[in-house]
């Protein structure tokens, strides 16, 4: 019994170490190479570390925590600057796009944005031609893509995406029908509805003095979003 228990403890310890190693390597890949997809970073990290056991793969939340820690240790000065620049750009873009009721999402909202990150906005309009027409009228060249997002655990929907550069920053606009304001798609970290911030919430984030890499950031964000 003692030997069997010892083997179980040893196996659990090895599993935990592997999850940490893969999470840290995935965070490094995201930070240094601009990978934004947690699943892709996770698989690439596992391959590099020689980890093949699925149980040794970290959850997205573990990778996000490792990314925040890496940013705090290695990029404690420039990462907050890159984040603030993108939040200020988001505020300006949201005013510019006000007719589409924009919401800030992604790394610029959750505080993990770096110099690789695009400013990601959700726009809401029932006319599928309204957003591209708006951009064309103002002489903004854009690239058209699509993105599949989960409405819930069973249903995935494809939405149009418009990408462009402004002031040397990338912008990423996903366009939804107006009734999608009531329910956000599921987020990339977990199965919960994605965090989305209005212009007033972004203004509040920009007035807060706390460093975004502090452990209490999620509480600060919840306050700004009125949750």
PARO-711582 format. One record per residue: residue in one letter; x, y, z negated of N, C-alpha, C, O in turn. Coordinates in steps of 0.2 Angstrom, whole numbers, plus 5000, padded with zeros to 4 digits. Each point is the difference from the previous one (the first is absolute). Layout:
! residues N
AXYZXYZXYZXYZ;...
This chain:
! residues 227
X500449945000499650065000500450065000499950055004;X500749954992500450064999500450015007500050065002;X500249895001500350015006499550025006500250055004;X499249934996499550025005499950074999499950045004;X500049984989499950074999500550055002499950055002;X500749924997500650045002500050015008500250065002;X499749895001499950015008499550055002500150035005;X499349964992499550055001500250074999499950055004;X500449964990500350074999500550025005500050065002;X500449904999500650025005499750015007500250055003;X499349914999499650025007499750065000500050045004;X499649984990499750065000500550065000499850055003;X500749944993500550055000500350025007500150055002;X500049895002500350015007499550035004500250045004;X499249944995499450035004500050084999499950045005;X500149984989500050074998500650045003499950055002;X500749924997500650035003499950015008500250055002;X499649905001499950005007499550065002500150035005;X499349974991499550055002500450074999499850055004;X500649964991500350064999500550025005500050065003;X500449894999500550015006499650025006500350045004;X499249924998499750025006499650075000500050035005;X499749984989499750075000500550055000499950055004;X500749954993500550055001500350005007500150065002;X500049895001500250005007499550035005500250045004;X499249944995499450035004500050084999499950045004;X500249984989500050074999500650045003499950055003;X500749914997500550035004499950015007500250055003;X499549905000499850005008499650065001500050035005;X499549984991499550055001500350074999499850045004;X500649964991500450074999500550025005500050055002;X500449905000500550015005499850005007500350035004;X499249934998499949995007499350025002499850005005;X499850034990499450035001499449955002499550025003;X500649924994499549955001499450024996500150014994;X499350005008499450024996499549944999499650014995;X500549935008499649954999500349954995500549975000;X499150024994500349974994500149925002500549974999;X499050005005500049935002500749995004500349954999;X499850105006500649995005500650004996500549975000;X499550084995500650014996500249944995500549984999;X498950004999500149944995500249945004500549964998;X499350025008500249945004500750015002500449965000;X499850105002500750025002500549994995500549975000;X499350054994500450004994500149934998500549974998;X498949995002500149934998500449965005500449964998;X499650055008500549975005500750024999500449955000;X499750114998500750024999500349974993500649985000;X498950014995500249974994500049935000500249974995;X499650005010499949925001499549974995500149954998;X499450095001499449984996499549975004499750045005;X500149904995499549975004499349984996499549995003;X500650014991499449984996499550064999500250054998;X499249945004499550065000499950024993499850064999;X500249904996499950024993500650054998499950044995;X500649965009500650054998499950065003500450054999;X499149965005499850075004499750044995499549994997;X500750075002499750054995499350035003499950005006;X499750024990499450045002500250075003500550024998;X499150015006500150065002500150054994500450055001;X499349954994500050044994500750004997500350054998;X500049895002500749994998500550035004500550034998;X499449975009500450035005500050084999500550045000;X498949984999499950084999500350024994500350055000;X499749914994500350024994500850005001500350044998;X500049915006500750005002500250065004500550024999;X499050005005500250055005500050074996500450045001;X499149974994500050064996500750004996500350054999;X499949894998500650004996500650015004500450044998;X499649945008500650015005500050085001500650025000;X498950015002499950075001500350044994500350055001;X499549934993500250034994500750004999500350054998;X500049895003500749994999500550035005500550034999;X499349965008500550015005499850075004500450035003;X498949994996499850065004499650044996499550035002;X500749984992499750044995499950075001499650044998;X500949995007499950075002499750015006499550045001;X500749925005499750025006499349975001499750035004;X500249914993499349975001499450054998499650015004;X500550024990499550054998499950065005499550025001;X501150005002500050055004499649985007499650045002;X500649905000499649985006499349994999499650015004;X500249974990499349994998499650065000499550015003;X500850044994499750074999499950035007499550035001;X501049965003500050035007499449975004499650045003;X500349904996499449975003499450014997499550015004;X500450004990499450024997499850075002499450025001;X501150024999499950075002499750005008499650045002;X500749925002499849995007499349975000499650025005;X500349944991499349975000499550054998499550005003;X500650044992499650054998499850055006499450025001;X501150005003500050045006499549975005499650035003;X500649914998499749965006499249994998499650005004;X500349994989499349984998499650075001499449995002;X500950064997499650075001499950015008499550025002;X501049965002499950005007499549965003499650015005;X500349934992499649955002499349994996499749954999;X500250114997499450004995499449985003499649974996;X500250045010499449985003499949925000499449985000;X501149984999500049935000500049974993500149944999;X499850104996500049984993500649964998499949944998;X500750085003500649965000500249984992499850034996;X500449915004500349974993500749985001500249965005;X500250054990500749985000500049934998499749984995;X500749975008500149934998500749985000500450045003;X499849904995500649975001500650034995499850034995;X500849965008500650024996500050074997500350014995;X499550045009500050074999499650014994500150044996;X499349925003499650014994500249964994500050034995;X500249915006500249964994500750024998500249974994;X500250075009500650024997500649965003500650024997;X499449935007500549965002500350035007500549975003;X499350085000500250035006500750025000500350024995;X500149975010500750025001500150035007499550025003;X501149994999500150035006499849965007499950035005;X499949914994499749965005499350015001499749985005;X499950044990499350004999499650055004500250065001;X499349915003499550055003499550024995499949974995;X499850095007499450034996499449965003499850025005;X499949944991499449965002499450034998499950014993;X499650015011499450034998499449955003500149975006;X499450034991499449975002499550065002499950044996;X499949955010499550055003499349975001500049945001;X499550104999499349975000499650045005499950065000;X499849915005499750035006499649945003500349955002;X499150075000499649955004500150005007499849955004;X500550104999500150015007500749985001500550034998;X499649915006500749975001500550045004500650004999;X499150055004500450055004500250064997500450045003;X499349974991500150074997500750014998500350065001;X500049894996500750014997500550015006500450055000;X499649915005500550015005499950075004500450035002;X498949984999499850075003500350064996500350045003;X499649954990500350054996500750015001500350065000;X500149895000500750005001500250035006500550045001;X499249935005500250035006499850075001500450045003;X499149994994499850075001500650044997500150065002;X500249914993500550044996500749995003500550014997;X499649955008500649985003500549964996500650005001;X499049954996500449964996500149935003499549965001;X501150025002500049935003500049954995500350014994;X499449945007499949944995500049935004500050005006;X500249954990500049935002499449974997499850014994;X499849955010499449964998500249934998500349975004;X499550014990500149934998499349984997499550035000;X500549914997499549974996500249974994500649984999;X499050024996500249974993499449954998499550035000;X500749914997499549964997500050014993500649994997;X498950025000499950014993499449964997499649995003;X500549994991499549954997499550054996500150034996;X499349965006499450034997499949964993499850034995;X500349915005499949964994500449935002500450005005;X499649954991500449945000499849965006500449965002;X499050055001499849965006500050045006500049975006;X500050094994499950045006500650055002500250044995;X500049965011500650045002499750045006499749975005;X500450104995499850045005500650045003500550014997;X499550005010500550035004499850085001499450015002;X501050034996499950075001500550045004500649975000;X499350085004500450045004500550044995499850024995;X500849985007500650044997500350055005500149985005;X500050084992500450055004500650024997500050024994;X500549975009500750024997500350065004500050005006;X500350054990500450055003500550034995500049984995;X500450065008500550034996499950084999499750035005;X500449994989499950084999500550024995500149964995;X500350095006500650024996500449944998500250004994;X500049965011500449944999499849954995500449964998;X498950045001499749954996499549965004499750035004;X500349904995499549965003499350014996500049994994;X499550015010499350004998499749945003500149985005;X499449994990499749945002499250014998499950004994;X499750005011499350024999499649945002499949985006;X499749994989499649945001499350035000499850034995;X499849965010499350035001499549954998499949945003;X499650084992499549954998499350045002500050065001;X499449904999499450035000499950044994500349984994;X499250075006499950044994499849964994500150014994;X499549935007499749974994500649964996499949974995;X500750025009500549974996500350044995500449974996;X499450095003500250044994499849974994500350014994;X499149955006499749984994500449944997500049984994;X500449985010500449944998500650005004500049995006;X500650014990500650005003500249925002499849964997;X500650035008500249935002500549984994500250044996;X499949895004500449974995500850035001500250005006;X500150014989500750025000500549955001499949945000;X500750085002500649965002500349964994500349955000;X499650084994500349974994499649954997500349954998;X499050065001499649954997499349995004500050035006;X499549944991499450005004499550054997499449995001;X500950074997499550054997500050055006500450015004;X499050034996499950065005500650045000500350024994;X499950005011500650055001499950064997499550035000;X501150004997499950074997500050055005500449995005;X499250054995499950065005499950064996499750014995;X500750055007499950064997499850065004500250005006;X499350044992499850055003500550065000500549994996;X499450065008500450064999500150034993500650024999;X498949984998500050034993500549954995500350034996;X499649915005500449954996500850015002500449994996;X499750025011500750015002500350064997500550014998;X499150055002500250064997500149994992500550024998;X499149944999500249984993500649974999500450014996;X499849945008500649965000500650055001500549994997;X499450055007500650055002500150054994500550035000;X499049984996500150044994500349974994500150034995;X499949905005500249964994500750004999500449995005;X499950024989500750015000500449934999500649995001;X499049964997500349934999500349975006499750005005;X500949974994500349975005499649945003499749964995;X500250025011499649955002500349934999499649955000;X501050054998500349934999500049984993500249954998;X499550104998499849984993499549944999499649995004;X500549974991499549944999499350025000499649965001;X500350114996499350025000499750035006499550035000;X500849965006499850035006499349975001499550045002;X500349904997499449975002499450044996499550015003;X500750004991499550044996499950075002499450025000;X501150015002500050075003499550005006499650045001;X500649915004499649995006499249994999499650035003;X500349934992499349994998499750064998499450015001;X500950034995499750064998499950055006499550035000;X501049975004499950055006499449985004499750045003;X500249894998499449985004499449994996499449985003;X500650044991499450014996499749934998499449994999;X501049965000499849934998500050004992499949944998;
